[in-house]
Amino acid sequence: MRFSDIISHRTGYKDNIENDLVREQKAVNFDQPNEGNNTQKCEDIRSFRIDLKNLVASKYNCKVESVPDLLNDFTKLYPGYNQILEYQDRLNEAEKLNSWGWT
């Protein structure tokens, strides 16, 4: 049974489906636009980690009691990260660094 016969049987659509339409469709790569965004986000996270480590080393002596409090202090010094990274991303990265010992 052909695809067009199955569609006709299930939907009641009597006309033949033209197979040429599938061949004429252009391939769309949905990953391409996001590829640049992912690269930029990785670079932003890398910069965030460096700045956060520097703050922890200089102000906290590499000992953090509260990651959310640390992020509040960090945001006051580096407010631009609020615009380029979501809070959850910043929190996740800070918690990772805290669990690794800020090295």
MOPAC internal coordinates of N, CA, C and O (Angstrom, degrees):
PM7 1SCF
backbone

  N    0.0000 0     0.00 0     0.00 0    0    0    0
  C    1.4368 1     0.00 0     0.00 0    1    0    0
  C    1.5185 1   108.83 1     0.00 0    2    1    0
  O    1.2310 1   119.75 1   -45.92 1    3    2    1
  N    1.3012 1   118.07 1   134.08 1    3    2    1
  C    1.4546 1   123.68 1   179.59 1    5    3    2
  C    1.5258 1   111.01 1   -80.36 1    6    5    3
  O    1.2310 1   120.92 1   -22.57 1    7    6    5
  N    1.3214 1   115.85 1   157.43 1    7    6    5
  C    1.4560 1   121.92 1   178.76 1    9    7    6
  C    1.5143 1   111.02 1   -56.32 1   10    9    7
  O    1.2310 1   120.32 1   136.91 1   11   10    9
  N    1.3317 1   116.99 1   -43.09 1   11   10    9
  C    1.4624 1   120.19 1  -178.58 1   13   11   10
  C    1.5202 1   111.42 1   -64.94 1   14   13   11
  O    1.2310 1   120.28 1   147.74 1   15   14   13
  N    1.3315 1   117.06 1   -32.26 1   15   14   13
  C    1.4660 1   120.33 1   176.72 1   17   15   14
  C    1.5249 1   110.97 1   -69.43 1   18   17   15
  O    1.2310 1   120.67 1   142.27 1   19   18   17
  N    1.3344 1   116.33 1   -37.73 1   19   18   17
  C    1.4687 1   119.97 1   178.72 1   21   19   18
  C    1.5219 1   109.77 1   -65.21 1   22   21   19
  O    1.2310 1   120.41 1   134.31 1   23   22   21
  N    1.3360 1   116.81 1   -45.69 1   23   22   21
  C    1.4659 1   120.92 1   179.11 1   25   23   22
  C    1.5209 1   109.85 1   -61.56 1   26   25   23
  O    1.2310 1   120.67 1   135.61 1   27   26   25
  N    1.3033 1   116.33 1   -44.39 1   27   26   25
  C    1.4605 1   120.71 1  -179.70 1   29   27   26
  C    1.5227 1   110.38 1   -61.25 1   30   29   27
  O    1.2310 1   120.70 1   138.74 1   31   30   29
  N    1.3204 1   116.27 1   -41.26 1   31   30   29
  C    1.4646 1   120.94 1  -178.85 1   33   31   30
  C    1.5300 1   111.15 1   -68.33 1   34   33   31
  O    1.2310 1   119.77 1   136.61 1   35   34   33
  N    1.3419 1   118.05 1   -43.39 1   35   34   33
  C    1.4606 1   121.87 1  -176.41 1   37   35   34
  C    1.5259 1   112.66 1   -76.40 1   38   37   35
  O    1.2310 1   120.31 1   143.89 1   39   38   37
  N    1.3113 1   117.02 1   -36.11 1   39   38   37
  C    1.4579 1   119.13 1  -172.66 1   41   39   38
  C    1.5147 1   113.75 1  -103.66 1   42   41   39
  O    1.2310 1   120.80 1   165.58 1   43   42   41
  N    1.3191 1   116.07 1   -14.42 1   43   42   41
  C    1.4522 1   118.97 1  -175.40 1   45   43   42
  C    1.5088 1   112.19 1    81.14 1   46   45   43
  O    1.2310 1   120.39 1  -176.26 1   47   46   45
  N    1.3238 1   116.87 1     3.74 1   47   46   45
  C    1.4594 1   122.13 1   179.59 1   49   47   46
  C    1.5207 1   107.83 1   -73.34 1   50   49   47
  O    1.2310 1   119.81 1   -62.82 1   51   50   49
  N    1.3194 1   117.97 1   117.18 1   51   50   49
  C    1.4541 1   122.62 1  -170.93 1   53   51   50
  C    1.5216 1   113.53 1   -87.73 1   54   53   51
  O    1.2310 1   119.66 1   153.07 1   55   54   53
  N    1.3335 1   118.26 1   -26.93 1   55   54   53
  C    1.4568 1   120.31 1  -177.26 1   57   55   54
  C    1.5205 1   110.14 1   -73.52 1   58   57   55
  O    1.2310 1   121.35 1   -27.97 1   59   58   57
  N    1.3097 1   115.03 1   152.03 1   59   58   57
  C    1.4644 1   120.08 1   177.24 1   61   59   58
  C    1.5182 1   109.92 1   -71.65 1   62   61   59
  O    1.2310 1   121.47 1   -36.41 1   63   62   61
  N    1.2994 1   114.78 1   143.59 1   63   62   61
  C    1.4541 1   120.02 1   175.01 1   65   63   62
  C    1.5140 1   106.74 1   -87.50 1   66   65   63
  O    1.2310 1   120.81 1   -50.56 1   67   66   65
  N    1.3004 1   116.07 1   129.44 1   67   66   65
  C    1.4567 1   119.21 1  -178.60 1   69   67   66
  C    1.5133 1   110.27 1   -83.20 1   70   69   67
  O    1.2310 1   121.09 1   -58.41 1   71   70   69
  N    1.3242 1   115.52 1   121.59 1   71   70   69
  C    1.4594 1   121.48 1   179.78 1   73   71   70
  C    1.5110 1   111.54 1   -68.51 1   74   73   71
  O    1.2310 1   119.78 1   157.82 1   75   74   73
  N    1.3385 1   118.02 1   -22.18 1   75   74   73
  C    1.4557 1   121.28 1  -179.00 1   77   75   74
  C    1.5246 1   111.85 1   -63.12 1   78   77   75
  O    1.2310 1   119.81 1   152.23 1   79   78   77
  N    1.3069 1   117.97 1   -27.77 1   79   78   77
  C    1.4644 1   120.16 1  -179.44 1   81   79   78
  C    1.5197 1   111.49 1   -61.15 1   82   81   79
  O    1.2310 1   120.62 1   142.63 1   83   82   81
  N    1.3218 1   116.41 1   -37.37 1   83   82   81
  C    1.4571 1   119.94 1   179.85 1   85   83   82
  C    1.5206 1   109.99 1   -66.88 1   86   85   83
  O    1.2310 1   119.95 1   138.49 1   87   86   85
  N    1.3112 1   117.70 1   -41.51 1   87   86   85
  C    1.4594 1   121.74 1  -179.42 1   89   87   86
  C    1.5216 1   111.67 1   -67.96 1   90   89   87
  O    1.2310 1   120.09 1   150.87 1   91   90   89
  N    1.3219 1   117.43 1   -29.13 1   91   90   89
  C    1.4561 1   120.91 1  -177.57 1   93   91   90
  C    1.5232 1   113.63 1   -81.72 1   94   93   91
  O    1.2310 1   120.30 1   164.26 1   95   94   93
  N    1.3086 1   117.03 1   -15.74 1   95   94   93
  C    1.4574 1   119.56 1  -178.43 1   97   95   94
  C    1.5142 1   110.01 1   -67.31 1   98   97   95
  O    1.2310 1   120.82 1   -39.78 1   99   98   97
  N    1.3130 1   116.04 1   140.22 1   99   98   97
  C    1.4563 1   121.35 1   178.00 1  101   99   98
  C    1.5156 1   109.33 1   -83.98 1  102  101   99
  O    1.2310 1   121.60 1   -37.74 1  103  102  101
  N    1.2973 1   114.54 1   142.26 1  103  102  101
  C    1.4560 1   119.61 1   176.46 1  105  103  102
  C    1.5198 1   108.31 1   -74.16 1  106  105  103
  O    1.2310 1   120.98 1   -47.28 1  107  106  105
  N    1.3163 1   115.73 1   132.72 1  107  106  105
  C    1.4561 1   121.43 1   179.25 1  109  107  106
  C    1.5154 1   107.37 1  -116.34 1  110  109  107
  O    1.2310 1   120.93 1   -54.91 1  111  110  109
  N    1.2985 1   115.83 1   125.09 1  111  110  109
  C    1.4512 1   121.30 1   178.49 1  113  111  110
  C    1.5228 1   108.05 1   -98.35 1  114  113  111
  O    1.2310 1   120.67 1   -77.26 1  115  114  113
  N    1.3246 1   116.32 1   102.74 1  115  114  113
  C    1.4538 1   120.84 1  -177.24 1  117  115  114
  C    1.5206 1   111.77 1   -75.22 1  118  117  115
  O    1.2310 1   119.95 1   162.99 1  119  118  117
  N    1.3335 1   117.71 1   -17.01 1  119  118  117
  C    1.4527 1   120.26 1  -179.41 1  121  119  118
  C    1.5243 1   112.04 1   -77.34 1  122  121  119
  O    1.2310 1   120.02 1   154.68 1  123  122  121
  N    1.2962 1   117.57 1   -25.32 1  123  122  121
  C    1.4517 1   120.84 1  -173.88 1  125  123  122
  C    1.5233 1   114.03 1   -59.68 1  126  125  123
  O    1.2310 1   118.65 1   129.63 1  127  126  125
  N    1.3421 1   120.18 1   -50.37 1  127  126  125
  C    1.4668 1   118.11 1  -179.87 1  129  127  126
  C    1.5230 1   112.75 1   -63.32 1  130  129  127
  O    1.2310 1   120.27 1   145.85 1  131  130  129
  N    1.3249 1   117.08 1   -34.15 1  131  130  129
  C    1.4582 1   120.93 1  -178.17 1  133  131  130
  C    1.5157 1   112.22 1   -77.09 1  134  133  131
  O    1.2310 1   120.21 1   160.44 1  135  134  133
  N    1.3270 1   117.20 1   -19.56 1  135  134  133
  C    1.4540 1   121.06 1  -177.52 1  137  135  134
  C    1.5307 1   111.03 1   -59.66 1  138  137  135
  O    1.2310 1   120.71 1   135.18 1  139  138  137
  N    1.3086 1   116.25 1   -44.82 1  139  138  137
  C    1.4605 1   120.21 1   177.58 1  141  139  138
  C    1.5044 1   111.83 1   -66.69 1  142  141  139
  O    1.2310 1   120.49 1   141.88 1  143  142  141
  N    1.3269 1   116.66 1   -38.12 1  143  142  141
  C    1.4664 1   120.49 1   178.38 1  145  143  142
  C    1.5181 1   110.90 1   -64.38 1  146  145  143
  O    1.2310 1   120.30 1   139.11 1  147  146  145
  N    1.3357 1   117.03 1   -40.89 1  147  146  145
  C    1.4618 1   120.16 1   179.43 1  149  147  146
  C    1.5150 1   111.13 1   -65.99 1  150  149  147
  O    1.2310 1   120.37 1   140.00 1  151  150  149
  N    1.3287 1   116.91 1   -40.00 1  151  150  149
  C    1.4564 1   120.88 1   178.07 1  153  151  150
  C    1.5233 1   110.02 1   -63.20 1  154  153  151
  O    1.2310 1   120.59 1   135.18 1  155  154  153
  N    1.3242 1   116.47 1   -44.82 1  155  154  153
  C    1.4603 1   120.41 1   179.15 1  157  155  154
  C    1.5220 1   111.09 1   -64.07 1  158  157  155
  O    1.2310 1   120.53 1   139.23 1  159  158  157
  N    1.3269 1   116.59 1   -40.77 1  159  158  157
  C    1.4655 1   119.69 1   179.65 1  161  159  158
  C    1.5283 1   110.54 1   -63.94 1  162  161  159
  O    1.2310 1   120.22 1   139.88 1  163  162  161
  N    1.3281 1   117.18 1   -40.12 1  163  162  161
  C    1.4673 1   120.18 1   177.70 1  165  163  162
  C    1.5263 1   110.93 1   -62.23 1  166  165  163
  O    1.2310 1   120.51 1   139.07 1  167  166  165
  N    1.3211 1   116.62 1   -40.93 1  167  166  165
  C    1.4660 1   120.44 1   177.86 1  169  167  166
  C    1.5251 1   110.97 1   -66.27 1  170  169  167
  O    1.2310 1   120.45 1   140.37 1  171  170  169
  N    1.3297 1   116.74 1   -39.63 1  171  170  169
  C    1.4657 1   120.71 1   178.35 1  173  171  170
  C    1.5197 1   110.78 1   -64.66 1  174  173  171
  O    1.2310 1   120.36 1   138.68 1  175  174  173
  N    1.3183 1   116.92 1   -41.32 1  175  174  173
  C    1.4671 1   121.10 1   179.04 1  177  175  174
  C    1.5240 1   109.85 1   -65.95 1  178  177  175
  O    1.2310 1   120.39 1   139.27 1  179  178  177
  N    1.3184 1   116.87 1   -40.73 1  179  178  177
  C    1.4641 1   120.60 1   178.64 1  181  179  178
  C    1.5351 1   110.27 1   -60.72 1  182  181  179
  O    1.2310 1   120.36 1   135.13 1  183  182  181
  N    1.3287 1   116.92 1   -44.87 1  183  182  181
  C    1.4716 1   120.84 1   178.07 1  185  183  182
  C    1.5180 1   111.10 1   -64.59 1  186  185  183
  O    1.2310 1   120.92 1   138.75 1  187  186  185
  N    1.3283 1   115.84 1   -41.25 1  187  186  185
  C    1.4610 1   121.17 1   178.18 1  189  187  186
  C    1.5264 1   110.47 1   -58.51 1  190  189  187
  O    1.2310 1   120.56 1   133.01 1  191  190  189
  N    1.3282 1   116.53 1   -46.99 1  191  190  189
  C    1.4622 1   120.47 1   179.96 1  193  191  190
  C    1.5304 1   111.47 1   -59.43 1  194  193  191
  O    1.2310 1   120.71 1   135.11 1  195  194  193
  N    1.3324 1   116.24 1   -44.89 1  195  194  193
  C    1.4693 1   120.20 1  -179.16 1  197  195  194
  C    1.5228 1   110.71 1   -61.66 1  198  197  195
  O    1.2310 1   120.52 1   132.38 1  199  198  197
  N    1.3306 1   116.62 1   -47.62 1  199  198  197
  C    1.4673 1   120.15 1  -179.59 1  201  199  198
  C    1.5247 1   111.54 1   -65.11 1  202  201  199
  O    1.2310 1   120.78 1   141.13 1  203  202  201
  N    1.3284 1   116.11 1   -38.87 1  203  202  201
  C    1.4638 1   119.78 1   179.82 1  205  203  202
  C    1.5230 1   110.71 1   -67.71 1  206  205  203
  O    1.2310 1   120.10 1   137.41 1  207  206  205
  N    1.3260 1   117.41 1   -42.59 1  207  206  205
  C    1.4711 1   120.42 1   177.23 1  209  207  206
  C    1.5325 1   111.14 1   -61.02 1  210  209  207
  O    1.2310 1   120.79 1   138.55 1  211  210  209
  N    1.3205 1   116.09 1   -41.45 1  211  210  209
  C    1.4709 1   119.43 1   179.38 1  213  211  210
  C    1.5250 1   111.27 1   -63.07 1  214  213  211
  O    1.2310 1   120.27 1   139.40 1  215  214  213
  N    1.3314 1   117.10 1   -40.60 1  215  214  213
  C    1.4596 1   120.76 1   177.54 1  217  215  214
  C    1.5243 1   110.86 1   -64.04 1  218  217  215
  O    1.2310 1   120.72 1   134.40 1  219  218  217
  N    1.3190 1   116.23 1   -45.60 1  219  218  217
  C    1.4659 1   120.20 1  -178.73 1  221  219  218
  C    1.5319 1   110.53 1   -64.11 1  222  221  219
  O    1.2310 1   120.42 1   141.06 1  223  222  221
  N    1.3151 1   116.81 1   -38.94 1  223  222  221
  C    1.4688 1   119.87 1  -179.94 1  225  223  222
  C    1.5260 1   111.51 1   -68.25 1  226  225  223
  O    1.2310 1   120.54 1   140.21 1  227  226  225
  N    1.3267 1   116.56 1   -39.79 1  227  226  225
  C    1.4615 1   119.20 1  -175.08 1  229  227  226
  C    1.5239 1   113.69 1   -84.23 1  230  229  227
  O    1.2310 1   120.09 1   140.78 1  231  230  229
  N    1.3103 1   117.43 1   -39.22 1  231  230  229
  C    1.4654 1   120.08 1  -173.59 1  233  231  230
  C    1.5292 1   113.47 1  -101.05 1  234  233  231
  O    1.2310 1   120.05 1   150.64 1  235  234  233
  N    1.3180 1   117.50 1   -29.36 1  235  234  233
  C    1.4643 1   121.07 1  -173.84 1  237  235  234
  C    1.5197 1   113.18 1  -110.27 1  238  237  235
  O    1.2310 1   119.78 1  -179.76 1  239  238  237
  N    1.3218 1   118.02 1     0.24 1  239  238  237
  C    1.4685 1   121.44 1  -177.27 1  241  239  238
  C    1.5270 1   112.09 1    51.94 1  242  241  239
  O    1.2310 1   121.04 1  -142.43 1  243  242  241
  N    1.3188 1   115.62 1    37.57 1  243  242  241
  C    1.4708 1   123.99 1   176.91 1  245  243  242
  C    1.5271 1   114.19 1    63.14 1  246  245  243
  O    1.2310 1   120.36 1  -157.31 1  247  246  245
  N    1.3362 1   116.92 1    22.69 1  247  246  245
  C    1.4655 1   121.56 1   176.82 1  249  247  246
  C    1.5127 1   108.83 1  -127.36 1  250  249  247
  O    1.2310 1   120.56 1   -65.21 1  251  250  249
  N    1.3285 1   116.54 1   114.79 1  251  250  249
  C    1.4611 1   121.74 1  -176.48 1  253  251  250
  C    1.5239 1   108.87 1  -114.52 1  254  253  251
  O    1.2310 1   120.92 1   -58.14 1  255  254  253
  N    1.3241 1   115.85 1   121.86 1  255  254  253
  C    1.4645 1   121.07 1   178.27 1  257  255  254
  C    1.5288 1   111.61 1   -81.34 1  258  257  255
  O    1.2310 1   120.63 1   140.02 1  259  258  257
  N    1.3292 1   116.41 1   -39.98 1  259  258  257
  C    1.4589 1   122.03 1  -176.02 1  261  259  258
  C    1.5220 1   109.81 1  -138.50 1  262  261  259
  O    1.2310 1   120.96 1   -63.79 1  263  262  261
  N    1.3277 1   115.76 1   116.21 1  263  262  261
  C    1.4644 1   119.91 1   179.78 1  265  263  262
  C    1.5321 1   111.23 1   -64.86 1  266  265  263
  O    1.2310 1   118.79 1   137.18 1  267  266  265
  N    1.3487 1   119.92 1   -42.82 1  267  266  265
  C    1.4711 1   118.40 1   176.81 1  269  267  266
  C    1.5233 1   113.36 1   -60.10 1  270  269  267
  O    1.2310 1   119.91 1   141.38 1  271  270  269
  N    1.3385 1   117.77 1   -38.62 1  271  270  269
  C    1.4713 1   119.96 1   176.64 1  273  271  270
  C    1.5236 1   110.83 1   -65.71 1  274  273  271
  O    1.2310 1   120.90 1   140.27 1  275  274  273
  N    1.3130 1   115.88 1   -39.73 1  275  274  273
  C    1.4587 1   119.92 1   175.87 1  277  275  274
  C    1.5234 1   110.74 1   -59.09 1  278  277  275
  O    1.2310 1   120.36 1   134.88 1  279  278  277
  N    1.3297 1   116.91 1   -45.12 1  279  278  277
  C    1.4666 1   120.27 1   179.73 1  281  279  278
  C    1.5243 1   111.38 1   -63.72 1  282  281  279
  O    1.2310 1   119.86 1   145.19 1  283  282  281
  N    1.3288 1   117.86 1   -34.81 1  283  282  281
  C    1.4719 1   120.06 1   175.95 1  285  283  282
  C    1.5253 1   110.80 1   -62.88 1  286  285  283
  O    1.2310 1   120.48 1   134.65 1  287  286  285
  N    1.3329 1   116.69 1   -45.35 1  287  286  285
  C    1.4648 1   120.27 1   177.18 1  289  287  286
  C    1.5296 1   110.72 1   -63.48 1  290  289  287
  O    1.2310 1   120.91 1   137.37 1  291  290  289
  N    1.3114 1   115.86 1   -42.63 1  291  290  289
  C    1.4612 1   121.12 1  -178.82 1  293  291  290
  C    1.5305 1   110.78 1   -62.28 1  294  293  291
  O    1.2310 1   120.76 1   139.06 1  295  294  293
  N    1.3295 1   116.14 1   -40.94 1  295  294  293
  C    1.4674 1   120.87 1  -178.89 1  297  295  294
  C    1.5210 1   111.49 1   -63.56 1  298  297  295
  O    1.2310 1   120.35 1   145.50 1  299  298  297
  N    1.3186 1   116.93 1   -34.50 1  299  298  297
  C    1.4652 1   120.03 1   177.51 1  301  299  298
  C    1.5277 1   111.46 1   -65.09 1  302  301  299
  O    1.2310 1   120.77 1   143.16 1  303  302  301
  N    1.3302 1   116.14 1   -36.84 1  303  302  301
  C    1.4619 1   120.45 1  -179.43 1  305  303  302
  C    1.5305 1   112.95 1   -82.98 1  306  305  303
  O    1.2310 1   120.77 1   146.50 1  307  306  305
  N    1.3287 1   116.14 1   -33.50 1  307  306  305
  C    1.4669 1   121.98 1  -176.43 1  309  307  306
  C    1.5310 1   110.29 1  -129.55 1  310  309  307
  O    1.2310 1   119.48 1  -109.98 1  311  310  309
  N    1.3198 1   118.60 1    70.02 1  311  310  309
  C    1.4732 1   120.46 1  -176.36 1  313  311  310
  C    1.5270 1   114.08 1   -66.89 1  314  313  311
  O    1.2310 1   119.71 1   161.56 1  315  314  313
  N    1.3054 1   118.16 1   -18.44 1  315  314  313
  C    1.4650 1   121.14 1  -178.48 1  317  315  314
  C    1.5167 1   113.61 1   -63.79 1  318  317  315
  O    1.2310 1   120.41 1   152.92 1  319  318  317
  N    1.3177 1   116.82 1   -27.08 1  319  318  317
  C    1.4696 1   118.94 1   179.94 1  321  319  318
  C    1.5238 1   112.46 1   -66.45 1  322  321  319
  O    1.2310 1   120.18 1   156.97 1  323  322  321
  N    1.3354 1   117.27 1   -23.03 1  323  322  321
  C    1.4708 1   119.89 1   175.96 1  325  323  322
  C    1.5199 1   111.04 1   -62.92 1  326  325  323
  O    1.2310 1   120.49 1   149.22 1  327  326  325
  N    1.3126 1   116.66 1   -30.78 1  327  326  325
  C    1.4588 1   120.96 1  -177.33 1  329  327  326
  C    1.5227 1   112.62 1   -82.96 1  330  329  327
  O    1.2310 1   119.95 1   152.76 1  331  330  329
  N    1.3244 1   117.69 1   -27.24 1  331  330  329
  C    1.4633 1   118.84 1  -174.78 1  333  331  330
  C    1.5230 1   114.15 1  -105.31 1  334  333  331
  O    1.2310 1   119.95 1   161.58 1  335  334  333
  N    1.3338 1   117.70 1   -18.42 1  335  334  333
  C    1.4645 1   121.00 1   177.94 1  337  335  334
  C    1.5227 1   109.88 1  -131.16 1  338  337  335
  O    1.2310 1   120.80 1   -42.17 1  339  338  337
  N    1.3019 1   116.08 1   137.83 1  339  338  337
  C    1.4657 1   120.23 1   177.23 1  341  339  338
  C    1.5287 1   109.47 1   -70.77 1  342  341  339
  O    1.2310 1   120.90 1   -24.20 1  343  342  341
  N    1.3172 1   115.88 1   155.80 1  343  342  341
  C    1.4668 1   120.75 1  -177.95 1  345  343  342
  C    1.5257 1   110.75 1   -57.39 1  346  345  343
  O    1.2310 1   120.11 1   137.01 1  347  346  345
  N    1.3301 1   117.40 1   -42.99 1  347  346  345
  C    1.4612 1   120.15 1  -177.44 1  349  347  346
  C    1.5253 1   111.34 1   -62.76 1  350  349  347
  O    1.2310 1   120.11 1   142.75 1  351  350  349
  N    1.3258 1   117.39 1   -37.25 1  351  350  349
  C    1.4690 1   120.41 1   176.09 1  353  351  350
  C    1.5269 1   110.85 1   -64.11 1  354  353  351
  O    1.2310 1   120.80 1   135.86 1  355  354  353
  N    1.3276 1   116.07 1   -44.14 1  355  354  353
  C    1.4680 1   120.06 1   179.38 1  357  355  354
  C    1.5227 1   110.79 1   -64.58 1  358  357  355
  O    1.2310 1   120.63 1   137.74 1  359  358  357
  N    1.3301 1   116.40 1   -42.26 1  359  358  357
  C    1.4599 1   120.73 1   179.26 1  361  359  358
  C    1.5259 1   111.03 1   -63.63 1  362  361  359
  O    1.2310 1   120.30 1   134.81 1  363  362  361
  N    1.3297 1   117.04 1   -45.19 1  363  362  361
  C    1.4704 1   120.64 1   179.30 1  365  363  362
  C    1.5255 1   111.43 1   -59.23 1  366  365  363
  O    1.2310 1   120.53 1   134.52 1  367  366  365
  N    1.3221 1   116.59 1   -45.48 1  367  366  365
  C    1.4613 1   120.39 1  -179.44 1  369  367  366
  C    1.5199 1   111.31 1   -66.00 1  370  369  367
  O    1.2310 1   120.06 1   138.31 1  371  370  369
  N    1.3182 1   117.49 1   -41.69 1  371  370  369
  C    1.4661 1   121.02 1   179.26 1  373  371  370
  C    1.5278 1   110.83 1   -64.26 1  374  373  371
  O    1.2310 1   120.35 1   139.94 1  375  374  373
  N    1.3203 1   116.94 1   -40.06 1  375  374  373
  C    1.4677 1   119.80 1   179.12 1  377  375  374
  C    1.5257 1   111.07 1   -67.40 1  378  377  375
  O    1.2310 1   120.34 1   142.67 1  379  378  377
  N    1.3312 1   116.95 1   -37.33 1  379  378  377
  C    1.4689 1   119.99 1   175.31 1  381  379  378
  C    1.5257 1   110.11 1   -60.31 1  382  381  379
  O    1.2310 1   120.94 1   129.05 1  383  382  381
  N    1.3207 1   115.80 1   -50.95 1  383  382  381
  C    1.4607 1   119.76 1  -178.89 1  385  383  382
  C    1.5270 1   111.33 1   -60.85 1  386  385  383
  O    1.2310 1   120.42 1   140.85 1  387  386  385
  N    1.3260 1   116.80 1   -39.15 1  387  386  385
  C    1.4483 1   120.63 1   178.93 1  389  387  386
  C    1.5295 1   110.91 1   -63.91 1  390  389  387
  O    1.2310 1   120.61 1   138.66 1  391  390  389
  N    1.3246 1   116.44 1   -41.34 1  391  390  389
  C    1.4736 1   119.54 1  -179.92 1  393  391  390
  C    1.5252 1   111.29 1   -70.06 1  394  393  391
  O    1.2310 1   119.77 1   154.12 1  395  394  393
  N    1.3389 1   118.05 1   -25.88 1  395  394  393
  C    1.4609 1   121.93 1   178.55 1  397  395  394
  C    1.5219 1   112.21 1   -86.66 1  398  397  395
  O    1.2310 1   119.90 1   174.18 1  399  398  397
  N    1.3113 1   117.79 1    -5.82 1  399  398  397
  C    1.4585 1   121.13 1   178.14 1  401  399  398
  C    1.5124 1   115.21 1    87.01 1  402  401  399
  O    1.2310 1   119.44 1  -159.62 1  403  402  401
  N    1.3044 1   118.67 1    20.38 1  403  402  401
  C    1.4744 1   124.32 1   174.66 1  405  403  402
  C    1.5151 1   113.26 1    60.66 1  406  405  403
  O    1.2310 1   120.67 1  -147.63 1  407  406  405
  N    1.3096 1   116.33 1    32.37 1  407  406  405
  C    1.4774 1   119.50 1   178.10 1  409  407  406
  C    1.5023 1   111.33 1  -101.41 1  410  409  407
  O    1.2310 1   120.10 1   180.00 1  411  410  409

